[in-house]
Amino acid sequence: MKIAIIASKKDPAGMNIAESLKRLYPFKATNSKFEKEPICELGSASIYITETDSVYCENIDKKIEADLFIFATKHQSQTKIPSLSAHAPGNWGKAEFGGKDRKLCIAPANYLKEAIIQLEKLNTLGFEVVQECTHHGPYLEKPAMFIEIGSSEEQWGNKEAGKIIAEVIYYLVTNEIPDYKTALGIGGLHTTTNFKKIVMKTDIALGHACPKYNLENLDEEMLEQALIKSIRPADIVILDWKGLKEHKQKIVDLLKNRDYTRTDKF
C-alpha cells in the first residue's frame, strides 16, 4: 500500500510533524519534487510538502499516486485545550472549509482506530486524545485521514507533540493494520467522546461520525455515503442516544427504512 503523508507550509503543526518524521526516521529525499519541494521516501510511504492549506488540497489524489492520504496538520479550537486528534474529512452539509457540499471522503476506520490507540500509548504530555467527527475538506476519492496537534499556536510548535504524531504516523506506515469491524457513529459531541470508549475497549473502529449539530443534514443520501465510504463499509451503526436530542425519531426511521438491524445505542 502506498501512503502519502501531506504537510502544508502554511501550517506550523504540519511542518513540525514533517520535520520530526525526517529527523527521527530514515526518510530519504528523492530527485522528484512536489510543488518545488523534494519528495522524501521511506519504503512505501512518502512525505509531500504543499503550498496549500491542507483543507483546500482538493483532488490531491489526482496529483499523487497513493492508496491512503494522511494529512499532518494543526487543530484549532476556541477552547484551546491541548489535544492530539485524528478524524476523517468530509462535509455533512455546506462546505465551509474545503471539500464539497454534502460529500464525504473514504474513511480509513482501521487506521483511525490504530492512530487513537497509539496516541494514547505515546501521549507523554497529558494532552486530550480525540477522534473527532467527520468535518471539513479537502475532497478526495481515495481514503484519507487527518492527524493533528491542537489547539493553539502554543501547542502547534511543541516539539514533543510533533514527535508523538510522527511516531504514530511511522507506526501506521510500517505496520500491518488489523481489519477491525467498522462503525458509523451518529449523535453526540464533535469530539465523539462516547464513541471513543467503544473504540478503545472493543474490536470496533469508528469511520465516519455525524455529531448532533449536523443531524439536520443527515438524510438517506448522506446515510448511504456514511455507511459505504470507508475502507471497510460499516458493519454496525452506533447511536449516542442522548446525543440525538430532538432527532431521535428521524434517525430511527432512517435506519428502519434501510432495514439496518445491526444498530447499537447507549
ZAVEX-551925 format. One line per 10 residues: number of its first residue (from 1); their letters; for each residue x, y, z of N, C-alpha, C. Coordinates in steps of 0.2 Angstrom, whole numbers. Example, Ala and Ser with C-alpha at 12.3 -4.5 7.8 and 13.67 -1.06 7.14 Angstrom:
// residues 2
1> AS> 66,-28,39,62,-22,39,66,-16,39  64,-11,35,68,-5,36,64,0,39 $
This chain:
// residues 266
1> MKIAIIASKK> 4,-6,0,0,0,0,4,6,0  3,11,-5,7,17,-5,3,22,-1  7,25,4,4,30,8,7,37,7  3,42,6,6,49,5,5,53,12  10,56,15,9,60,21,10,67,18  5,71,20,4,78,17,5,83,23  9,88,22,10,93,26,10,100,22  7,105,25,7,112,22,12,116,25  15,120,20,20,125,23,16,131,27  10,131,26,6,136,29,4,134,36 $
11> DPAGMNIAES> 5,128,38,3,125,44,9,124,49  10,127,54,16,126,59,16,119,62  10,117,63,10,110,66,12,105,61  9,106,55,11,101,50,18,101,48  21,106,48,29,107,47,32,104,53  30,105,59,33,102,65,33,94,64  27,92,62,27,84,62,31,82,56  31,85,50,35,83,45,43,83,46  45,88,50,52,89,52,54,83,57  49,82,61,50,76,66,51,70,63 $
21> LKRLYPFKAT> 47,68,58,47,62,54,54,61,50  56,67,47,63,67,44,69,66,49  68,69,55,73,69,60,74,62,63  68,59,64,68,53,68,69,46,64  67,47,58,66,41,54,70,42,47  72,36,44,77,37,38,73,39,31  69,44,31,66,46,25,71,49,21  72,47,15,77,50,10,74,54,5  77,60,4,75,65,-1,76,62,-8  71,62,-13,72,59,-19,74,65,-24 $
31> NSKFEKEPIC> 75,63,-31,76,68,-36,69,71,-38  64,68,-36,57,70,-38,55,76,-33  51,81,-36,48,86,-32,41,87,-33  38,89,-27,31,91,-27,30,98,-25  28,102,-29,27,109,-28,34,112,-25  39,111,-29,46,114,-28,50,110,-22  46,106,-18,50,103,-13,51,96,-14  57,93,-12,59,86,-14,54,81,-10  52,76,-13,48,71,-10,53,66,-6  51,65,0,55,61,4,52,54,5 $
41> ELGSASIYIT> 55,49,4,53,42,4,56,37,9  51,33,12,53,28,16,49,22,15  52,17,12,48,11,10,42,13,5  36,11,7,30,13,3,27,20,5  30,23,10,27,30,12,31,36,9  28,41,8,32,47,5,29,53,9  33,58,10,31,65,13,31,70,7  25,73,7,24,78,2,23,85,5  27,90,3,25,97,6,22,101,1  16,104,3,12,108,-1,12,115,1 $
51> ETDSVYCENI> 11,120,-4,10,127,-3,3,129,0  -2,124,-1,-9,125,0,-11,122,7  -16,126,10,-19,124,16,-21,117,15  -20,112,20,-22,105,19,-30,105,18  -34,108,21,-41,108,20,-43,110,13  -39,113,9,-40,115,2,-36,111,-3  -33,106,-1,-30,102,-6,-34,97,-10  -39,101,-14,-44,97,-17,-41,92,-22  -44,86,-23,-42,81,-28,-34,80,-28  -31,81,-22,-23,80,-22,-22,72,-24 $
61> DKKIEADLFI> -27,68,-24,-26,61,-25,-25,60,-33  -27,66,-37,-26,65,-44,-19,67,-46  -15,71,-41,-9,73,-42,-3,68,-39  -5,64,-34,-1,60,-31,-4,53,-31  0,48,-33,-2,41,-33,-1,38,-27  -7,37,-23,-6,33,-17,-13,30,-15  -13,25,-10,-19,22,-8,-22,25,-2  -18,28,2,-20,32,8,-17,38,9  -20,43,11,-18,50,12,-18,52,19  -13,54,22,-13,56,29,-11,63,29 $
71> FATKHQSQTK> -15,67,32,-14,74,32,-11,76,39  -5,78,40,-2,80,46,-4,88,47  -8,90,52,-10,97,52,-11,99,60  -13,105,60,-15,108,66,-22,107,67  -24,107,74,-31,108,75,-32,114,79  -37,118,77,-39,124,81,-46,125,84  -46,127,90,-52,127,93,-52,133,98  -58,136,99,-59,141,104,-57,140,111  -58,133,113,-57,131,120,-49,131,121  -45,130,116,-38,130,116,-35,124,120 $
81> IPSLSAHAPG> -39,119,121,-37,113,125,-32,109,121  -26,108,124,-21,104,121,-23,98,119  -22,96,113,-25,89,111,-21,86,105  -22,80,104,-19,76,99,-25,72,96  -26,73,90,-33,71,87,-32,68,80  -37,64,78,-37,61,71,-45,61,69  -46,61,63,-53,61,60,-53,60,52  -58,58,50,-59,58,43,-62,64,40  -60,66,34,-63,73,31,-70,71,27  -73,77,27,-80,76,23,-85,82,26 $
91> NWGKAEFGGK> -90,83,22,-95,88,24,-102,85,24  -105,86,30,-112,83,30,-117,88,27  -115,95,27,-119,100,24,-115,104,19  -115,111,20,-111,115,16,-104,115,17  -100,115,12,-93,115,13,-90,122,14  -89,123,21,-86,130,23,-79,130,23  -76,125,24,-68,124,24,-66,119,20  -66,120,13,-64,115,9,-68,109,8  -67,105,2,-71,99,1,-77,101,-3  -82,97,-4,-88,98,-7,-94,98,-3 $
101> DRKLCIAPAN> -99,102,-5,-106,101,-1,-108,94,-1  -110,92,5,-113,85,6,-109,79,3  -103,80,3,-98,74,1,-94,72,6  -93,66,8,-89,63,12,-83,59,9  -77,59,12,-72,55,9,-72,48,11  -68,44,9,-67,37,11,-63,37,18  -67,35,23,-64,35,30,-59,28,31  -53,29,33,-49,23,34,-50,21,42  -56,18,43,-58,17,50,-52,13,54  -50,8,51,-45,4,55,-38,8,56 $
111> YLKEAIIQLE> -36,13,52,-30,17,53,-32,22,58  -38,25,58,-40,30,63,-40,26,70  -43,20,71,-43,17,77,-36,16,80  -31,14,75,-24,12,77,-21,19,79  -23,24,76,-20,31,77,-22,33,85  -28,32,86,-30,34,93,-27,30,98  -27,23,97,-23,19,102,-16,21,103  -13,22,97,-5,24,98,-5,31,101  -9,35,100,-9,42,103,-9,41,110  -14,37,113,-15,36,120,-9,33,123 $
121> KLNTLGFEVV> -6,28,119,0,25,122,6,30,123  7,34,118,13,38,117,12,45,120  6,47,122,5,54,125,8,55,132  14,58,131,18,59,137,16,66,140  12,70,136,11,77,138,5,78,142  1,73,142,-6,74,146,-11,78,142  -10,78,135,-15,81,130,-21,77,130  -26,80,128,-33,76,127,-32,72,120  -33,66,120,-33,62,114,-40,61,111  -41,63,105,-48,64,102,-49,61,95 $
131> QECTHHGPYL> -54,57,94,-56,56,87,-62,60,86  -61,65,82,-66,70,80,-71,67,75  -77,70,75,-82,69,70,-79,70,63  -83,68,58,-81,70,51,-82,77,49  -77,81,47,-78,88,45,-73,90,41  -74,96,37,-70,100,33,-67,96,27  -64,99,22,-61,96,16,-54,94,18  -50,92,13,-52,93,5,-56,86,3  -59,87,-3,-62,81,-6,-57,77,-10  -57,70,-8,-53,65,-12,-57,59,-13 $
141> EKPAMFIEIG> -55,55,-18,-59,49,-19,-55,43,-17  -49,44,-13,-45,39,-10,-46,40,-3  -45,35,1,-45,35,9,-41,41,11  -43,44,16,-40,50,19,-41,51,26  -36,53,30,-37,55,37,-33,61,39  -35,64,44,-31,70,47,-28,67,54  -22,69,55,-19,68,62,-16,75,64  -18,77,70,-17,84,72,-15,86,79  -11,91,79,-9,94,85,-14,100,87  -17,100,93,-21,106,95,-20,109,101 $
151> SSEEQWGNKE> -22,115,103,-27,118,99,-26,125,97  -19,127,99,-17,134,98,-10,134,96  -8,140,95,-1,141,92,4,138,97  3,139,103,7,136,109,9,129,108  4,125,106,4,118,105,7,116,98  5,120,93,7,118,86,15,117,85  18,121,89,26,121,88,29,117,93  25,114,97,28,109,103,32,103,100  38,103,101,42,98,98,40,91,100  38,90,106,36,84,109,30,81,106 $
161> AGKIIAEVIY> 25,86,105,19,84,101,20,82,94  25,86,91,27,84,84,30,77,84  34,76,89,37,69,89,32,63,90  27,65,95,22,60,96,18,58,90  16,63,86,12,62,80,16,59,75  23,61,74,27,57,70,28,50,71  29,48,77,29,41,80,23,37,78  17,40,78,11,37,77,10,36,69  12,41,65,12,40,58,17,35,56  23,35,59,28,30,57,25,23,59 $
171> YLVTNEIPDY> 22,22,64,18,16,66,13,14,61  9,19,58,4,17,54,7,15,47  12,18,45,15,16,38,20,10,38  22,8,44,27,2,44,24,-4,47  17,-4,49,14,-10,52,8,-12,48  7,-18,49,0,-21,46,-5,-19,51  -10,-15,48,-16,-13,52,-21,-18,52  -24,-20,58,-29,-25,58,-36,-23,54  -39,-28,52,-46,-26,49,-51,-27,54  -52,-21,57,-57,-21,63,-64,-20,60 $
181> KTALGIGGLH> -69,-22,64,-76,-21,62,-77,-13,62  -81,-11,57,-82,-3,56,-88,-1,58  -88,5,62,-95,8,64,-96,15,61  -102,16,60,-104,23,59,-107,26,66  -104,32,68,-107,35,74,-112,40,72  -117,40,76,-122,46,75,-124,49,81  -124,55,82,-126,59,88,-120,61,92  -121,65,97,-116,66,102,-112,72,100  -106,73,103,-102,78,103,-97,78,97  -94,84,95,-89,84,90,-83,80,91 $
191> TTTNFKKIVM> -82,79,97,-76,75,100,-77,68,100  -83,66,99,-86,59,99,-84,55,105  -84,59,111,-82,56,117,-85,49,119  -91,48,118,-94,42,120,-92,36,115  -91,38,109,-89,33,104,-82,31,105  -78,35,108,-71,33,109,-70,28,114  -75,28,119,-75,22,124,-76,15,121  -80,15,115,-81,9,112,-74,7,108  -72,12,104,-66,11,100,-60,8,105  -59,11,111,-54,9,115,-55,2,118 $
201> KTDIALGHAC> -61,0,119,-62,-6,123,-65,-12,119  -66,-11,112,-68,-17,108,-64,-17,102  -67,-22,97,-63,-23,91,-67,-19,86  -70,-13,88,-74,-9,83,-70,-3,82  -69,-1,75,-66,5,73,-72,10,71  -71,16,72,-75,22,70,-73,25,64  -77,24,59,-76,28,52,-78,35,52  -84,36,49,-87,42,49,-92,43,56  -92,49,58,-96,51,64,-100,58,62  -107,57,63,-111,63,62,-113,66,69 $
211> PKYNLENLDE> -111,72,71,-112,74,78,-119,77,78  -122,79,84,-128,81,84,-130,88,81  -124,92,80,-125,98,77,-126,98,69  -125,92,67,-126,91,59,-131,86,58  -135,84,63,-140,79,62,-146,81,57  -147,88,57,-152,91,52,-150,89,45  -143,88,43,-141,87,37,-141,79,35  -142,75,40,-142,68,39,-149,65,36  -148,63,30,-154,60,26,-152,54,23  -156,51,19,-155,44,16,-148,45,12 $
221> EMLEQALIKS> -147,50,8,-141,51,4,-135,51,8  -135,55,13,-129,56,17,-128,49,21  -133,46,24,-133,40,27,-129,35,23  -131,34,17,-128,29,12,-121,31,11  -119,37,10,-112,39,10,-108,36,16  -111,38,22,-108,37,28,-107,29,29  -111,25,27,-111,18,28,-106,15,23  -105,17,17,-101,14,12,-94,17,11  -94,23,13,-87,27,11,-82,26,17  -80,20,17,-75,18,22,-71,12,19 $
231> IRPADIVILD> -64,11,21,-60,6,18,-64,-1,18  -68,-2,24,-72,-7,25,-79,-4,27  -84,-5,23,-91,-2,24,-93,-4,31  -97,0,34,-99,0,41,-103,-7,42  -101,-10,47,-104,-16,50,-110,-15,54  -109,-9,58,-114,-8,63,-115,0,63  -120,2,66,-122,9,67,-122,10,75  -119,15,78,-119,16,85,-122,23,86  -127,23,90,-131,29,91,-129,32,98  -127,38,99,-127,41,105,-134,44,107 $
241> WKGLKEHKQK> -137,40,110,-145,40,111,-147,47,114  -144,49,119,-145,55,122,-143,61,118  -137,60,114,-135,65,109,-138,66,103  -144,62,102,-148,63,96,-153,69,97  -154,70,104,-159,76,105,-166,75,102  -168,80,98,-175,80,95,-175,76,89  -169,73,87,-169,70,80,-169,62,81  -171,60,87,-171,53,88,-176,49,83  -182,51,83,-187,48,78,-184,48,71  -182,53,69,-179,54,62,-174,49,61 $
251> IVDLLKNRDY> -169,48,65,-164,43,64,-166,36,65  -171,35,69,-173,28,69,-177,26,63  -181,31,60,-184,30,54,-180,29,48  -174,33,48,-169,32,43,-166,25,43  -165,23,49,-162,16,49,-167,10,48  -173,11,50,-178,7,48,-179,6,41  -179,12,38,-180,12,30,-175,8,27  -169,7,29,-164,3,26,-164,-4,29  -168,-5,34,-169,-12,37,-162,-14,40  -159,-9,43,-152,-9,45,-153,-12,53 $
261> TRTDKF> -152,-18,54,-154,-21,60,-149,-21,65  -142,-21,63,-137,-21,67,-135,-14,70  -140,-11,74,-139,-5,77,-138,-5,84  -133,-2,87,-132,-2,94,-133,5,97  -136,6,103,-137,13,106,-135,12,113  -133,18,116,-131,18,123,-133,25,125 $
